[in-house]
Amino acid sequence: MAITSNIYSSKNFKKLSILLSQDGLSFLYLDVDNDLVNEVYESYRTEDSSPIEAEKLIDEEFKKLENFDFEINLIYQNIDYTLAPWNLIENHNMSDYIKYNVQLYEGDNYSKDQTGFNNISTLFIPYANVNNQLVEAFGEFKHEHQTSRYLKILGTSDYDQPHCYCFINHDQVDIAILSTKKLELFNTFTAENIEDVVYAILYCLEVNAFDRSEIILKLINFEISYPEKDFANYFKHYIKTFEFKNMITSKYVDHTNNPHLHNHLFLNSL
């Protein structure tokens, strides 16, 4: 959905952010103030070849550009990650930590992000072909996992009682449980509807033996089809303290083609 004419001239934008999700790619063209100039979403045609399709979709988008005189970053939004102690991870032992959460293949590359918690890092598997593609085009670029950006927000506050934060996206929910600045849990679940989100939250609280009468539940919602009242109808039976923060940007509420738009905008505001 074009917002200005001649968008593909870098005179009109200074930054391109790409969100690489499990179902497609979100492209945000941003100006010097990080305001949205244009956004594009391309979905994958199959589920089994996302690294190959991602490379093709990026190549198609790059062909529209007049030049490459701008900043670029790549954000991975997928379940191919794990959390591990920062000081224990070295280049030679990354696979030892991630192999319990992710199916590994010969030739896999690994990346490590810092988070807002001093002793925790996000370890994930980027798409080597996509990263190489961006290196060839730009020489250098920033890439990071979505989990790391969420944790950087959560690591800046103190908690005098347990909190459960839930970042609700298109077909996915990320759940973090914290107490006194300690990260107790972070996990990602697929979620096709509100019931899936509710089940994932209650499951995390139950298996980790958190008292639902004491924990503060905060939902950060980026999914436009999920109203607050529907969550309230479920949680009033289970959770004593429940807060809902709608992150749908009213200015772009009509941009319905991109299911990741509002989350992607939020990630770039951090």
C-alpha positions as CSV (number, residue, x, y, z in Angstrom):
1,M,0.0,0.0,0.0
2,A,1.8,3.1,-1.2
3,I,1.7,6.2,1.0
4,T,3.8,8.5,-1.2
5,S,4.9,8.6,-4.8
6,N,8.4,7.7,-5.9
7,I,8.8,5.7,-2.7
8,Y,11.7,3.7,-4.1
9,S,14.0,6.7,-4.2
10,S,16.1,6.9,-1.1
11,K,15.4,10.7,-1.0
12,N,12.0,9.7,0.4
13,F,13.2,7.2,3.0
14,K,16.3,6.7,5.1
15,K,15.7,3.2,6.6
16,L,14.3,-0.1,5.4
17,S,13.3,-2.6,8.0
18,I,12.4,-6.2,7.1
19,L,10.5,-8.4,9.4
20,L,11.0,-12.1,8.4
21,S,8.1,-14.1,9.9
22,Q,6.9,-17.7,9.5
23,D,4.4,-16.7,6.9
24,G,6.0,-13.9,4.9
25,L,8.0,-10.6,4.9
26,S,7.0,-7.2,6.0
27,F,8.9,-4.3,4.5
28,L,8.8,-0.9,6.3
29,Y,10.2,2.2,4.6
30,L,10.9,4.8,7.3
31,D,12.1,8.4,7.2
32,V,14.8,10.1,9.3
33,D,12.3,10.4,12.2
34,N,11.4,6.7,12.0
35,D,7.9,7.6,10.7
36,L,6.4,5.3,8.1
37,V,6.7,6.3,4.5
38,N,5.6,3.1,2.9
39,E,4.9,-0.5,3.8
40,V,4.8,-3.7,1.8
41,Y,3.8,-7.3,2.8
42,E,4.5,-10.4,0.7
43,S,3.4,-13.8,1.9
44,Y,5.1,-17.1,1.2
45,R,3.5,-19.3,-1.3
46,T,4.5,-22.5,0.5
47,E,5.5,-23.3,4.0
48,D,8.4,-25.6,3.3
49,S,10.8,-23.3,1.4
50,S,10.7,-20.0,3.4
51,P,14.5,-19.4,3.2
52,I,14.4,-19.7,-0.6
53,E,11.1,-17.7,-0.9
54,A,12.4,-15.0,1.5
55,E,15.4,-14.5,-0.7
56,K,13.3,-14.3,-3.8
57,L,10.9,-11.8,-2.3
58,I,13.7,-9.6,-1.0
59,D,15.3,-9.7,-4.5
60,E,12.0,-8.6,-6.1
61,E,11.7,-5.7,-3.7
62,F,15.3,-4.6,-4.2
63,K,14.8,-4.4,-8.0
64,K,12.4,-1.6,-7.3
65,L,15.0,0.5,-5.6
66,E,16.9,3.3,-7.3
67,N,20.0,2.9,-5.1
68,F,21.0,1.4,-1.7
69,D,21.9,4.6,0.1
70,F,20.0,3.9,3.3
71,E,20.1,2.0,6.6
72,I,18.7,-1.5,6.7
73,N,17.9,-3.9,9.5
74,L,16.4,-7.4,9.5
75,I,14.3,-8.8,12.3
76,Y,13.7,-12.5,12.6
77,Q,10.3,-13.5,14.0
78,N,10.2,-17.3,14.3
79,I,10.4,-20.1,16.8
80,D,14.0,-21.2,15.9
81,Y,15.6,-19.7,19.0
82,T,16.6,-20.4,22.6
83,L,17.7,-18.4,25.6
84,A,21.0,-19.2,27.2
85,P,23.6,-17.7,29.5
86,W,25.5,-14.9,27.7
87,N,28.9,-15.6,29.2
88,L,28.9,-19.3,28.4
89,I,28.1,-19.1,24.7
90,E,31.1,-19.1,22.3
91,N,31.1,-19.5,18.5
92,H,32.2,-23.1,18.8
93,N,29.5,-24.3,21.2
94,M,26.3,-22.5,20.0
95,S,24.8,-25.7,18.6
96,D,25.1,-27.3,22.0
97,Y,22.6,-24.9,23.5
98,I,20.1,-24.6,20.6
99,K,19.9,-28.2,19.6
100,Y,17.3,-29.0,22.3
101,N,14.9,-26.4,21.0
102,V,15.5,-26.5,17.2
103,Q,16.1,-29.1,14.6
104,L,19.6,-28.5,13.3
105,Y,21.0,-29.2,9.8
106,E,24.6,-29.4,8.6
107,G,25.8,-26.0,7.6
108,D,23.5,-24.0,9.9
109,N,24.7,-20.6,11.1
110,Y,24.0,-19.2,14.5
111,S,23.6,-15.6,15.8
112,K,23.6,-14.3,19.4
113,D,21.8,-11.2,20.7
114,Q,22.1,-9.4,24.0
115,T,18.9,-8.8,25.8
116,G,17.8,-6.5,28.6
117,F,18.8,-9.1,31.1
118,N,22.6,-9.0,31.7
119,N,23.1,-12.8,31.9
120,I,20.7,-13.9,29.1
121,S,21.2,-14.0,25.4
122,T,19.0,-15.0,22.5
123,L,20.6,-17.7,20.3
124,F,18.9,-18.3,16.9
125,I,19.4,-19.6,13.4
126,P,19.3,-16.9,10.7
127,Y,18.7,-17.7,7.1
128,A,22.3,-17.8,5.7
129,N,21.2,-17.1,2.1
130,V,19.2,-14.0,3.2
131,N,22.0,-12.7,5.3
132,N,24.5,-13.2,2.5
133,Q,22.1,-11.5,0.1
134,L,22.0,-8.4,2.3
135,V,25.8,-8.4,2.9
136,E,26.2,-8.4,-0.9
137,A,23.8,-5.5,-1.3
138,F,24.9,-3.3,1.7
139,G,28.2,-4.6,2.9
140,E,27.0,-4.6,6.4
141,F,23.6,-4.6,8.2
142,K,21.9,-5.2,11.5
143,H,20.0,-8.4,12.2
144,E,18.3,-9.4,15.4
145,H,15.6,-11.7,16.8
146,Q,12.3,-10.3,17.8
147,T,12.6,-12.0,21.2
148,S,15.7,-9.9,22.0
149,R,13.8,-6.6,21.3
150,Y,10.9,-7.7,23.6
151,L,13.3,-8.6,26.3
152,K,15.1,-5.3,26.1
153,I,11.9,-3.6,27.0
154,L,11.1,-5.9,29.9
155,G,14.6,-5.7,31.3
156,T,14.3,-2.0,32.0
157,S,11.7,-2.2,34.8
158,D,11.6,-3.4,38.4
159,Y,8.9,-5.8,39.5
160,D,7.9,-6.0,43.1
161,Q,5.5,-8.9,42.3
162,P,5.2,-11.4,39.4
163,H,4.2,-10.1,36.0
164,C,3.2,-12.1,32.9
165,Y,3.6,-10.2,29.6
166,C,2.1,-11.5,26.5
167,F,3.0,-10.1,23.0
168,I,0.1,-11.1,20.8
169,N,0.8,-11.2,17.0
170,H,-0.6,-12.7,13.9
171,D,-0.6,-16.5,14.5
172,Q,1.9,-16.2,17.4
173,V,2.1,-15.3,21.1
174,D,5.3,-14.6,23.0
175,I,4.9,-15.1,26.8
176,A,7.3,-13.7,29.4
177,I,7.0,-14.2,33.2
178,L,9.1,-12.0,35.5
179,S,9.6,-11.4,39.2
180,T,11.9,-8.9,40.9
181,K,13.8,-8.3,37.7
182,K,14.4,-12.0,37.1
183,L,13.2,-13.7,33.9
184,E,11.4,-16.8,35.0
185,L,10.1,-17.9,31.6
186,F,10.0,-16.8,28.0
187,N,8.3,-19.0,25.4
188,T,6.6,-18.7,22.0
189,F,3.5,-20.5,20.8
190,T,1.5,-20.6,17.6
191,A,-1.9,-19.1,18.1
192,E,-4.6,-19.1,15.5
193,N,-7.3,-17.6,17.7
194,I,-8.0,-16.0,21.1
195,E,-8.6,-19.4,22.6
196,D,-5.1,-20.5,21.6
197,V,-3.7,-17.4,23.3
198,V,-5.6,-17.9,26.5
199,Y,-4.7,-21.6,26.7
200,A,-1.0,-20.8,26.2
201,I,-1.0,-18.2,29.0
202,L,-2.8,-20.5,31.4
203,Y,-0.6,-23.4,30.5
204,C,2.6,-21.4,31.3
205,L,1.2,-20.2,34.6
206,E,0.0,-23.7,35.6
207,V,3.1,-25.7,34.7
208,N,5.4,-23.2,36.4
209,A,3.1,-23.1,39.5
210,F,2.5,-19.4,39.5
211,D,-0.4,-18.1,41.7
212,R,-3.0,-16.6,39.4
213,S,-4.4,-14.5,42.2
214,E,-1.0,-12.7,42.6
215,I,0.4,-12.4,39.1
216,I,-0.3,-9.3,37.0
217,L,-1.2,-10.2,33.5
218,K,-0.4,-7.7,30.8
219,L,-1.5,-8.3,27.2
220,I,0.2,-6.3,24.5
221,N,-2.0,-6.8,21.4
222,F,-0.9,-6.3,17.8
223,E,-3.7,-8.5,16.2
224,I,-6.4,-6.2,14.9
225,S,-9.1,-8.9,15.1
226,Y,-8.7,-9.5,18.9
227,P,-10.9,-7.1,21.0
228,E,-10.2,-6.6,24.7
229,K,-13.7,-7.7,25.7
230,D,-13.1,-11.2,24.4
231,F,-10.0,-11.6,26.5
232,A,-11.8,-10.2,29.5
233,N,-14.6,-12.7,29.2
234,Y,-12.1,-15.5,29.5
235,F,-9.7,-14.2,32.1
236,K,-12.3,-12.9,34.6
237,H,-12.6,-16.6,35.6
238,Y,-8.9,-17.2,36.0
239,I,-6.8,-14.0,36.6
240,K,-7.4,-11.5,39.3
241,T,-5.4,-8.6,37.7
242,F,-5.6,-8.2,34.0
243,E,-4.5,-5.3,31.7
244,F,-4.9,-5.0,28.0
245,K,-2.9,-2.6,25.8
246,N,-4.0,-2.2,22.3
247,M,-1.0,-1.5,20.0
248,I,-3.0,-1.1,16.8
249,T,-1.8,2.2,15.4
250,S,-5.0,4.1,14.5
251,K,-3.3,6.0,11.7
252,Y,-2.7,2.8,9.9
253,V,-5.8,0.8,11.0
254,D,-6.9,0.5,7.3
255,H,-3.7,-1.2,6.3
256,T,-5.1,-4.7,6.5
257,N,-2.9,-6.3,3.9
258,N,0.0,-6.6,6.3
259,P,-0.8,-8.7,9.4
260,H,2.5,-7.8,11.0
261,L,2.4,-4.0,10.4
262,H,1.6,-2.8,14.0
263,N,4.1,-5.1,15.7
264,H,6.8,-4.2,13.1
265,L,6.2,-0.5,13.7
266,F,6.5,-1.1,17.5
267,L,9.8,-3.1,17.1
268,N,11.3,-0.2,15.1
269,S,10.3,2.3,17.8
270,L,12.5,0.6,20.4
